Amino acid sequence: MPFVFIAGFIVGAGLYHINKEANGESPPTN
């Protein structure tokens, strides 16, 4: 389903952006 793929991509990009902002634009250190 293209819609599911697009929705997943948007959610993933959003979480990635939130994670970067939370880390102060620094690479995550897991």
Secondary structure, DSSP 8 states (H G I E B T S, - for coil): -HHHHHHHHHHHHHHHHHHHHHTTS-----
